[in-house]
Amino acid sequence: MKKSLGADLSLVFVALIWGSTFVVVQHAISTVTPLTFNAWRFLLASLCLLIWKAVFVKNRKRIELRGILAGVLLGCFLFTGYIAQTVGLLYTSSSKAAFITGMSVVLVPIFSAVILKKLPAAKAMVGVLIAAAGLYYLTMSGPVAFNYGDGIVLFCAVMFALHIIFTAKVTHHYSSLSLTIIQLATVAVLSFVCGIVADGTGKLFDFSSLFRSDTLFSLLVTAVLATSVAFILQTVMQRFTSPTHVGLIFIMEPVFAAVTSAVWQHDYLTYGGIIGCLLILLGMVLSEWPVKKARKQPFTDHL
């Protein structure tokens, strides 16, 4: 019982970290470009996990070429999703971005039916419809209705949902840690390459901006805490709690995002927005309950 409670509290902390990073990232990209931020963030994250593997993983097995290619493919989905999410934060609020990103959970049953030929449960489909209604209330209420940033973040949710689907197809064949390192390294490489093309080396290697205290803090929080530490905590602690608990706890991520956005940015949702958020949460709960099998890499759906 104590181990289960400790595991649940640890996972709540992970969800808190993920939720708070929306505000952190939004602040960071006011000084550096999204490609620059993601390049250095994911480079640091992949290096942290490489060090973890070298120091703490005793039985290290070589991953075969197919596993590497699978990791690269998943990394491409991650790269597209994270870039869309980061760019979207330039044009929409962090609280709206968090709830729209959470739509990836309810999009999974639809993509499962199309790609994996698995008919979704009735609860999951009801959850999709409720969440869709919530998305409408969230993005169409207030002085600024559905905007450019909301659309980009919605595309991010689609990419994350596809990432979850394809992860389910390959994750049982290869080491989760190895796959994760390859994915993060792929995001870093693609971000550096695209950053050089789109932003130029001047912005990508502008260390005067990168080493600003606020930007460096954002990089360390997202790379070390929100990616490396969160993944390790989730991997270790989910052994002591049920899959249902894991799924439902991680649904708290957009709630934490809305709270931190209100506290640090004074960004308050309208009444229509609150109704939309509650509907999205309800849809997520229906889509996740019961979770038959814990996802190996849920952190990759988030910041």
C-alpha positions in Angstrom: 0.0 0.0 0.0 2.8 2.4 0.9 4.7 1.6 -2.3 1.5 2.2 -4.3 0.8 5.5 -2.6 4.4 6.6 -3.2 4.2 5.6 -6.8 1.0 7.6 -7.3 2.4 10.6 -5.7 5.6 10.4 -7.8 3.5 10.2 -10.9 1.4 13.2 -9.8 4.7 15.1 -9.5 5.6 14.0 -13.1 2.2 15.3 -14.3 2.9 18.6 -12.5 6.2 18.9 -14.2 4.7 18.2 -17.6 1.9 20.7 -17.0 4.1 23.5 -15.8 6.5 23.2 -18.7 3.9 24.8 -21.1 4.4 28.1 -19.3 8.2 27.5 -19.2 8.5 26.8 -22.9 6.2 29.8 -23.8 8.5 32.1 -21.9 11.7 30.6 -23.5 10.6 31.0 -27.1 10.2 34.7 -26.6 14.0 34.8 -26.6 15.1 31.9 -28.9 13.4 30.3 -31.9 11.3 27.1 -31.4 13.8 25.0 -33.5 16.7 26.3 -31.5 15.0 25.6 -28.2 14.0 22.0 -29.2 17.4 21.3 -30.7 19.2 22.0 -27.4 16.5 20.6 -25.2 16.4 17.2 -26.9 20.2 17.0 -27.2 20.5 17.5 -23.5 17.7 15.0 -22.8 19.2 12.3 -25.0 22.6 12.8 -23.4 21.1 12.5 -19.9 19.4 9.2 -20.8 22.6 7.9 -22.4 24.5 8.6 -19.2 21.8 6.9 -17.2 22.0 3.9 -19.4 25.8 3.7 -19.2 25.9 4.0 -15.4 22.8 2.2 -14.2 21.7 -0.3 -16.8 23.8 -3.5 -16.4 22.4 -5.8 -19.0 22.8 -3.7 -22.1 21.8 -5.3 -25.4 22.6 -4.0 -28.8 19.5 -2.8 -30.7 19.3 -4.1 -34.2 19.0 -2.0 -37.4 15.2 -2.4 -37.5 15.0 -1.1 -33.9 17.0 1.9 -34.8 14.8 2.6 -37.8 11.7 2.2 -35.7 13.2 4.7 -33.2 13.9 7.2 -36.0 10.4 6.9 -37.3 8.9 7.5 -33.9 11.4 10.4 -33.5 10.0 12.0 -36.7 6.5 11.9 -35.2 7.9 13.4 -32.0 9.8 16.1 -33.9 6.7 17.2 -35.9 4.5 17.1 -32.8 6.9 19.1 -30.6 7.7 21.7 -33.2 4.0 22.2 -33.9 3.3 22.5 -30.1 6.2 24.9 -29.6 5.3 27.1 -32.6 1.6 27.0 -31.5 2.6 28.5 -28.1 3.7 31.6 -30.0 0.1 32.3 -30.9 -2.1 30.7 -28.2 -2.2 30.5 -24.4 -0.4 27.7 -22.5 -3.6 26.6 -20.8 -5.4 26.2 -24.2 -2.4 24.5 -25.7 -2.2 21.9 -22.9 -5.9 20.9 -23.2 -5.7 20.8 -27.0 -2.6 18.6 -26.8 -4.5 16.3 -24.4 -6.8 15.6 -27.3 -4.2 13.1 -28.5 -5.5 10.7 -25.9 -9.0 10.7 -27.4 -7.7 10.6 -31.0 -5.9 7.3 -30.4 -9.1 5.1 -30.6 -9.9 6.7 -34.0 -6.4 6.0 -35.4 -6.4 2.5 -33.8 -9.5 1.7 -35.8 -7.9 3.0 -39.1 -4.3 1.9 -38.7 -4.4 -1.1 -36.3 -7.8 -2.3 -37.4 -9.0 -2.4 -33.8 -12.6 -1.4 -33.2 -12.6 1.1 -30.3 -14.7 0.5 -27.3 -18.0 2.3 -27.0 -16.7 4.3 -24.0 -13.8 5.5 -26.1 -16.0 6.7 -28.9 -18.3 8.6 -26.5 -15.1 10.1 -25.0 -14.0 11.3 -28.5 -17.4 13.0 -29.1 -17.4 14.6 -25.6 -13.8 15.8 -26.0 -14.6 17.2 -29.5 -17.4 19.2 -28.0 -15.0 20.4 -25.3 -12.5 21.5 -27.9 -15.2 23.6 -29.6 -16.1 25.3 -26.3 -12.4 25.8 -25.4 -11.4 27.3 -28.7 -14.5 29.2 -29.8 -15.2 31.0 -26.5 -13.8 34.3 -25.3 -12.7 37.4 -27.2 -10.3 35.4 -29.3 -11.9 32.3 -30.9 -10.2 29.5 -32.7 -6.9 31.0 -33.9 -3.8 30.0 -35.8 -2.0 28.7 -32.7 -4.9 26.5 -31.8 -4.9 24.9 -35.2 -1.1 24.2 -35.0 -1.4 22.7 -31.5 -4.3 20.5 -32.8 -2.0 19.2 -35.5 0.5 18.5 -32.7 -2.1 16.4 -31.0 -2.6 14.4 -34.2 1.1 13.7 -34.4 1.3 12.6 -30.8 -1.7 10.3 -31.3 0.1 8.7 -34.3 3.2 8.4 -32.2 1.3 6.5 -29.6 -0.2 4.2 -32.2 3.2 3.4 -33.9 4.9 3.0 -30.5 2.4 0.3 -29.7 3.4 -1.6 -32.8 7.2 -1.6 -32.0 7.7 -1.0 -28.3 7.3 -4.7 -27.3 10.1 -5.7 -29.6 12.8 -3.4 -28.3 14.1 -1.8 -25.1 12.0 1.2 -24.1 15.1 3.1 -22.9 17.0 2.5 -26.2 14.0 3.4 -28.3 13.5 6.6 -26.2 17.2 7.6 -26.6 17.0 7.1 -30.4 13.8 9.1 -30.6 15.1 12.0 -28.6 18.4 12.1 -30.6 16.4 12.1 -33.8 14.3 15.1 -32.6 17.6 16.8 -31.7 19.3 16.1 -35.1 16.2 17.2 -37.1 15.9 20.3 -35.0 19.5 21.2 -35.6 19.3 20.5 -39.4 16.0 22.4 -39.8 17.2 25.2 -37.5 20.3 25.8 -39.7 18.1 25.9 -42.8 15.3 28.1 -41.3 17.1 30.2 -38.7 20.7 30.1 -39.7 23.7 29.1 -37.5 23.7 32.6 -35.9 20.4 32.0 -34.1 21.0 28.2 -33.5 24.3 28.9 -31.8 23.5 32.2 -30.2 24.9 31.3 -26.8 24.3 34.8 -25.4 20.6 34.0 -25.6 20.9 30.4 -24.7 22.9 31.1 -21.6 20.5 33.8 -20.3 19.4 32.7 -16.9 15.7 32.4 -17.8 16.4 30.5 -21.1 18.9 28.2 -19.5 16.5 27.5 -16.7 13.8 26.6 -19.3 16.2 24.3 -21.1 17.2 22.4 -18.0 13.7 22.1 -16.6 12.3 20.7 -19.9 15.3 18.5 -20.9 16.3 17.2 -17.5 13.1 17.2 -15.4 10.3 17.0 -17.9 12.0 14.5 -20.2 14.8 12.5 -18.6 13.8 12.5 -14.9 10.1 12.2 -15.7 10.7 9.1 -17.9 12.9 7.4 -15.4 10.4 8.1 -12.6 7.5 6.8 -14.7 9.4 3.7 -15.7 10.3 2.8 -12.1 7.2 3.9 -10.3 4.5 2.4 -12.6 5.6 -1.1 -11.4 4.0 -0.3 -8.0 0.7 1.1 -9.2 -2.1 0.0 -11.5 -2.3 1.0 -15.2 -5.6 2.7 -14.5 -4.0 5.0 -12.0 -1.2 5.8 -14.4 -3.6 6.9 -17.2 -5.9 8.9 -14.9 -3.0 10.6 -13.1 -1.5 11.8 -16.4 -4.9 13.3 -17.3 -4.1 15.9 -14.6 -1.4 17.4 -16.8 -3.5 20.0 -18.6 -5.2 20.9 -15.2 -1.7 21.7 -13.8 -1.0 23.6 -17.0 -4.1 25.8 -16.5 -3.2 26.4 -12.8 0.4 27.4 -13.5 -0.7 29.6 -16.4 -3.2 31.4 -14.1 -0.6 31.8 -11.3 2.4 32.9 -13.4 0.8 34.5 -16.4 -2.5 35.6 -15.0 -4.1 33.8 -18.0 -7.6 32.9 -16.9 -10.0 30.8 -18.9 -13.5 32.1 -19.8 -16.6 30.3 -18.5 -16.9 28.7 -22.0 -13.3 27.7 -21.9 -13.7 26.1 -18.4 -16.7 24.1 -19.7 -14.6 23.1 -22.7 -11.7 22.0 -20.5 -14.1 19.9 -18.2 -15.5 18.2 -21.3 -12.1 17.4 -22.7 -11.1 16.0 -19.3 -14.3 13.9 -19.2 -13.5 12.6 -22.7 -10.0 11.7 -21.7 -11.2 9.8 -18.6 -13.6 7.8 -20.7 -10.9 7.1 -23.3 -8.4 6.0 -20.6 -10.7 4.0 -18.3 -10.0 1.2 -18.0 -6.5 1.1 -19.3 -5.6 -2.5 -20.1 -1.9 -1.9 -20.5 0.3 0.9 -19.4 2.0 2.8 -22.2 5.7 2.4 -22.2 6.5 6.0 -23.1 3.6 8.3 -22.1 6.1 11.1 -21.6 6.5 11.5 -25.3 2.9 13.0 -25.5 4.0 16.0 -23.5 6.3 18.8 -23.1 
